[in-house]
Amino acid sequence: MKTLSSDIKPAKRIPLNVGVDFRKTYGRREIQGQLLNISLSGAFLKTTTDGLDLSEKINLRFKVGSRERNLTAKIVWKNQYGAGVQFYHCNNRDVQIVDDLMYFIEETRQDRRAVLNDIFEKLT
């Protein structure tokens, strides 16, 4: 039985705000942007979309903790606020990079929640 693309549920996305530098696969000029949400399959890249075409490949560079990471992605949609990108996972390492970033963001949030809970407990 064939499944329609509308039957496929999108991967869970988590909000974040991570600075990223990117360039077209064969380009030299780096452009700055921000990843505003991410999943294992893709992300929303806030940036100017002038000069970015649908299906164009880009190389993303960002930091997770103290490590610099690189990923390849494809522009799958765009609007005036930025572009939706789909990651090209060439190997397990690429999947691990995205998973590490998602884990890093979630852990940071958990630490903040714990601090806020401690503050609220002291106030009550």
Contact map, one row per residue, 1 for C-alpha under 8 A:
1110000000000000000000000000000000000000000000000000000000000000000000000000000000000000000000000000000000000000000000000000
1111000000000000000000000000000000000000000000000000000000000000000000000000000000000000000000000000000000000000000000000000
1111101100000000000000000000000000000000000000000000000000000000000000000000000000000000000000000000000000000000000000000000
0111111100000000000000000000000000000000000000000000000000000000000000000000000000000000000000000000000000000000000000000000
0011111100000000000000000000000000000000000000000000000000000000000000000000000000000000000000000000000000000000000000000000
0001111110000000000000000000000000000000000000000000000000000000000000000000000000000000000000000000000000000000000000000000
0011111110000000000000000000000000000000000000000000000000000000000000000000000000000000000000000000000000000000000000000000
0011111111000000000000000000000000000000000000000000000000000000000000000000000000000000000000000000000000000000000000000000
0000011111100000000000000000000000000000000000000000000000000000000000000000000000000000000000000000000000000000000000000000
0000000111110000000000000000000000000000000000000000000000000000000000000000000000000000000000000000000000000000000000000000
0000000011111000000000000000000000000011100000000000000000000000000000000000000000000000000000000000000000000000000000000000
0000000001111100000000000000000000000011000000000000000000000000000000000000000000000000000000000000000000000000000000000000
0000000000111110000000000000000000001110001000000000000000000000000000000000000000000000000000000000000000000000000000000000
0000000000011111000000000000000000001110000000000000000000000000000000000000000000000000000000000000010000000000000000000000
0000000000001111100000000000000000011100000000000000000000000000000000000000000000000000000000000000000000000000000000000000
0000000000000111110000000000000000111100000000000000000000000000000000000000000000000000000000000000000010000000000000000000
0000000000000011111000000000000001111000000000000000000000000000000000000000000000000000000000000000000000000000000000000000
0000000000000001111100000000000001110000000000000000000000000100000000000000000000000000000000000000000000000000000000000000
0000000000000000111110000000000111100000000000000000000000000100000000000000000000000000000000000000000000000000000000000000
0000000000000000011111000000000111100000000000000000000000011110000000000000000000000000000000000000000000000000000000000000
0000000000000000001111100000011110000000000000000000000000011100000000000000000000000000000000000000000000000000000000000000
0000000000000000000111110000011110000000000000000000000001111000000000000000000000000000000000000000000000000000000000000000
0000000000000000000011111111111000000000000000000000000001110000000000000000000000000000000000000000000000000000000000000000
0000000000000000000001111111100000000000000000000000000111100000000000000000000000000000000000000000000000000000000000000000
0000000000000000000000111110000000000000000000000000000011100000000000000000000000000000000000000000000000000000000000000000
0000000000000000000000111111000000000000000000000000000000000000000000000000000000000000000000000000000000000000000000000000
0000000000000000000000111111110000000000000000000000000000000000000000000000000000000000000000000000000000000000000000000000
0000000000000000000000110111110000000000000000000000000000000000000000000000000000000000000000000000000000000000000000000000
0000000000000000000000110011111000000000000000000000000000000000000000000000000000000000000000000000000000000000000000000000
0000000000000000000011100011111100000000000000000000000000000000000000000000000000000000000000000000000000000000000000000000
0000000000000000000011100000111110000000000000000000000000000000000000000000000000000000000000000000000000000000000000000000
0000000000000000001111000000011111000000000000100000000000000000000000000000000000000000000000000000000000000000000000000000
0000000000000000001111000000001111100000000011110000000000000000000000000000000000000000000000000000000000000000000000000000
0000000000000000111100000000000111110000000011100000000000000000000000000000000000000000000000000000000000000000000000000000
0000000000000001111100000000000011111100001111000000000000000000000000000000000000000000000000000000000000000000000000000000
0000000000000011110000000000000001111100001111000000000000000000000000000000000000000000000000000000000000000000000000000000
0000000000001111100000000000000000111110001110000000000000000000000000000000000000000000000000000000000000000000000000000000
0000000000001111000000000000000000111111111100000000000000000000000000000000000000000000000000000000010000000000000000000000
0000000000111100000000000000000000001111111000000000000000000000000000000000000000000000000000000100010000000000000000000000
0000000000110000000000000000000000000111110000000000000000000000000000000000000000000010000000100110000000000000000000000000
0000000000100000000000000000000000000111111000000000000000000000000000000000000000000110000000000000000000000000000000000000
0000000000000000000000000000000000000111111100000000000000000000000000001000000000011110000000000000000000000000000000000000
0000000000001000000000000000000000111110111110000000000000000000000000000000000000011110000000000000000000000000000000000000
0000000000000000000000000000000000111100011111000000000000000000000000000000000001111000000000000000000000000000000000000000
0000000000000000000000000000000011111000001111100000000000000000000000000000000001111000000000000000000000000000000000000000
0000000000000000000000000000000011110000000111110000000000000000000000000000000011100000000000000000000000000000000000000000
0000000000000000000000000000000111000000000011111000000000000000000000000000000011100000000000000000000000000000000000000000
0000000000000000000000000000000010000000000001111100000000000000000000000000000111000000000000000000000000000000000000000000
0000000000000000000000000000000000000000000000111111000000000000000000000000011111100000000000000000000000000000000000000000
0000000000000000000000000000000000000000000000011111000000000000000000000000000000000000000000000000000000000000000000000000
0000000000000000000000000000000000000000000000001111100000000000000000000000000000000000000000000000000000000000000000000000
0000000000000000000000000000000000000000000000001111110100000000000000000010000000000000000000000000000000000000000000000000
0000000000000000000000000000000000000000000000000011111100000000000000000010000000000000000000000000000000000000000000000000
0000000000000000000000000000000000000000000000000001111100000000000000000111110000000000000000000000000000000000000000000000
0000000000000000000000000000000000000000000000000000111110000000000000000111000000000000000000000000000000000000000000000000
0000000000000000000000010000000000000000000000000001111111000000000000000110000000000000000000000000000000000000000000000000
0000000000000000000000011000000000000000000000000000001111100000000000011110000000000000000000000000000000000000000000000000
0000000000000000000001111000000000000000000000000000000111110000000000011110000000000000000000000000000000000000000000000000
0000000000000000000001111000000000000000000000000000000011111000000001111000000000000000000000000000000000000000000000000000
0000000000000000000111100000000000000000000000000000000001111100000001111000000000000000000000000000000000000000000000000000
0000000000000000000111000000000000000000000000000000000000111110000111100000000000000000000000000000000000000000000000000000
0000000000000000011110000000000000000000000000000000000000011111000111000000000000000000000000000000000000000000000000000000
0000000000000000000100000000000000000000000000000000000000001111111110000000000000000000000000000000000000000000000000000000
0000000000000000000000000000000000000000000000000000000000000111111110000000000000000000000000000001100100000000000000000000
0000000000000000000000000000000000000000000000000000000000000011111000000000000000000000000000000000000100000000000000000000
0000000000000000000000000000000000000000000000000000000000000011111100000000000000000000000000000000000000000000000000000000
0000000000000000000000000000000000000000000000000000000000000011111110000000000000000000000000000000000000000000000000000000
0000000000000000000000000000000000000000000000000000000000001111011111000000000000000000000000000000000000000000000000000000
0000000000000000000000000000000000000000000000000000000000001111001111100000000000000000000000001000000000000000000000000000
0000000000000000000000000000000000000000000000000000000000111100000111110000000000000000000000000000000000000000000000000000
0000000000000000000000000000000000000000000000000000000000111000000011111000000000000011000001000000000000000000000000000000
0000000000000000000000000000000000000000000000000000000011110000000001111100000000000011100000000000000000000000000000000000
0000000000000000000000000000000000000000010000000000000011110000000000111110000000001111000000000000000000000000000000000000
0000000000000000000000000000000000000000000000000000011111000000000000011111000000001111000000000000000000000000000000000000
0000000000000000000000000000000000000000000000000001111111000000000000001111110000111100000000000000000000000000000000000000
0000000000000000000000000000000000000000000000000000011000000000000000000111110000111100000000000000000000000000000000000000
0000000000000000000000000000000000000000000000000000010000000000000000000011111000111000000000000000000000000000000000000000
0000000000000000000000000000000000000000000000001000010000000000000000000011111111110000000000000000000000000000000000000000
0000000000000000000000000000000000000000000000001000000000000000000000000000111111100000000000000000000000000000000000000000
0000000000000000000000000000000000000000000000011000000000000000000000000000011111000000000000000000000000000000000000000000
0000000000000000000000000000000000000000000001111000000000000000000000000000011111100000000000000000000000000000000000000000
0000000000000000000000000000000000000000000111111000000000000000000000000000011111110000000000000000000000000000000000000000
0000000000000000000000000000000000000000000111101000000000000000000000000011111011111000000000000000000000000000000000000000
0000000000000000000000000000000000000000011110000000000000000000000000000011110001111100000000000000000000000000000000000000
0000000000000000000000000000000000000000011110000000000000000000000000001111100000111110000000000000000000000000000000000000
0000000000000000000000000000000000000000111000000000000000000000000000001111000000011111000000000000000000000000000000000000
0000000000000000000000000000000000000001111000000000000000000000000000111100000000001111100000000000000000000000000000000000
0000000000000000000000000000000000000000000000000000000000000000000000111100000000000111110001000000000000000000000000000000
0000000000000000000000000000000000000000000000000000000000000000000000010000000000000011111101100000000000000000000000000000
0000000000000000000000000000000000000000000000000000000000000000000000000000000000000001111101000000000000000000000000000000
0000000000000000000000000000000000000000000000000000000000000000000000000000000000000000111111100000000000000000000000000000
0000000000000000000000000000000000000000000000000000000000000000000000000000000000000000111111110000000000000000000000000000
0000000000000000000000000000000000000000000000000000000000000000000000000000000000000000001111111000000000000000000000000000
0000000000000000000000000000000000000000000000000000000000000000000000100000000000000001111111111100000000000000000000000000
0000000000000000000000000000000000000001000000000000000000000000000000000000000000000000101111111110000000000000000000000000
0000000000000000000000000000000000000000000000000000000000000000000000000000000000000000000111111111000000000000000000000000
0000000000000000000000000000000000000000000000000000000000000000000010000000000000000000000011111111100000000000000000000000
0000000000000000000000000000000000000011000000000000000000000000000000000000000000000000000001111111110000000000000000000000
0000000000000000000000000000000000000001000000000000000000000000000000000000000000000000000000111111111000000000000000000000
0000000000000000000000000000000000000000000000000000000000000001000000000000000000000000000000011111111100000000000000000000
0000000000000000000000000000000000000000000000000000000000000001000000000000000000000000000000001111111110000000000000000000
0000000000000100000000000000000000000110000000000000000000000000000000000000000000000000000000000111111111000000000000000000
0000000000000000000000000000000000000000000000000000000000000000000000000000000000000000000000000011111111100000000000000000
0000000000000000000000000000000000000000000000000000000000000001100000000000000000000000000000000001111111110000000000000000
0000000000000001000000000000000000000000000000000000000000000000000000000000000000000000000000000000111111111000000000000000
0000000000000000000000000000000000000000000000000000000000000000000000000000000000000000000000000000011111111100000000000000
0000000000000000000000000000000000000000000000000000000000000000000000000000000000000000000000000000001111111110000000000000
0000000000000000000000000000000000000000000000000000000000000000000000000000000000000000000000000000000111111111000000000000
0000000000000000000000000000000000000000000000000000000000000000000000000000000000000000000000000000000011111111100000000000
0000000000000000000000000000000000000000000000000000000000000000000000000000000000000000000000000000000001111111110000000000
0000000000000000000000000000000000000000000000000000000000000000000000000000000000000000000000000000000000111111111000000000
0000000000000000000000000000000000000000000000000000000000000000000000000000000000000000000000000000000000011111111100000000
0000000000000000000000000000000000000000000000000000000000000000000000000000000000000000000000000000000000001111111110000000
0000000000000000000000000000000000000000000000000000000000000000000000000000000000000000000000000000000000000111111111000000
0000000000000000000000000000000000000000000000000000000000000000000000000000000000000000000000000000000000000011111111100000
0000000000000000000000000000000000000000000000000000000000000000000000000000000000000000000000000000000000000001111111110000
0000000000000000000000000000000000000000000000000000000000000000000000000000000000000000000000000000000000000000111111111000
0000000000000000000000000000000000000000000000000000000000000000000000000000000000000000000000000000000000000000011111111100
0000000000000000000000000000000000000000000000000000000000000000000000000000000000000000000000000000000000000000001111111110
0000000000000000000000000000000000000000000000000000000000000000000000000000000000000000000000000000000000000000000111111111
0000000000000000000000000000000000000000000000000000000000000000000000000000000000000000000000000000000000000000000011111111
0000000000000000000000000000000000000000000000000000000000000000000000000000000000000000000000000000000000000000000001111111
0000000000000000000000000000000000000000000000000000000000000000000000000000000000000000000000000000000000000000000000111111
0000000000000000000000000000000000000000000000000000000000000000000000000000000000000000000000000000000000000000000000011111
